[in-house]
Amino acid sequence: MAHQEDIPIGIGGLPEVVFSSQFPDVLIENVGENAVVTVTIGDEQVLQETLYPSSMGIVLEDMQSLVEPYARQRLTVPVTVSASCQNGKSYEATVRVLYSAADMGDDVNAQEFYDGHFLSSLMGPKVTAIGRLEKLSYYGTGTASVTAVYDDGSTQEFPAVATGGNTDYTRIDVSPDQYVAEGKTLMEYHVVAGSRRQDFIVAPERLDCAPILCFVNSWGVEELLYCTGLHEVSPEYKRSQTRLGRYKRTYRLEETRHFKADTGPLTQAMADWVDEVLRSDEIRVCNFYHGKVQPGKEVVITDSKSDRTNDDAELPRITFTYEYAQRNHNVLQLYREGRIFDNTFDDTFN
């Protein structure tokens, strides 16, 4: 039996799977006078330093800042910490990091989340409608299926169509148009991938939606928000002018188009989920052209109101203001002749 000190247990604090937002400090013990510490993320070496221990050993702090950009890019990535010590010992430990900008809490097991959840904070059914694009993403490459439920009580099974991802995660298209049956009304459908499940309720009315926002959520994947409330635009023009001879001239014009959106009535679960849009740092306004939802210009949210109460009878609604991220706000929409707004479902004029 090997002596205890010969067993490479010198790296502590690393579980097998961890969220990037909760990457722990790494403790390297029993290193002698110093150790060459190497951190490898994926197949890229990102750190190699000779470090000297304190009374506790060598402690790698704030590893989250180092790991998170790589985890966001790939959603899940292996991180290996190794130490080649002055006393001749060598240690190595590898952890799989799941990207999460959210604090998941100590009671949420990262491996269980990997196996059992879609990459979304929505903890209830999502309300959708015919004509909308809907996406879901999950870790792994397993297949997913959809069970559609119709107004006559009948059901039908469909395979979920994979539209993207890599060897680490899968993105599927679960738009309701795919599950329409002739002579029946689609009422709801259920998406299942392994032990994961997401329910969709199909609204009977196809309401005009403005805006349609495609945003990157706290797990680094895209989701879509359809706002059904009032949509306003308030152009602002800042003019710099001077007089040249007998004429006053505008030599600089800065245009800012402020859009104000209202989500319309939401369920409590969807109201909590919409907070993901408000905290997202990557949002695009989408347009509905030729029967398809297409990504458009990048926007930034400049103000929001998302107050809610614990009143079970309340139907919360969230309002927010956004504007184009680009400097030039003189945006022409060739395919929306006669419309003020460029991202709605209906084909009527204002």
Order of alpha helices (4+ residues) and beta strands (2+ residues): beta-beta-beta-beta-beta-beta-alpha-beta-beta-alpha-beta-beta-beta-beta-beta-beta-beta-beta-beta-beta-beta-beta-alpha-beta-beta-beta
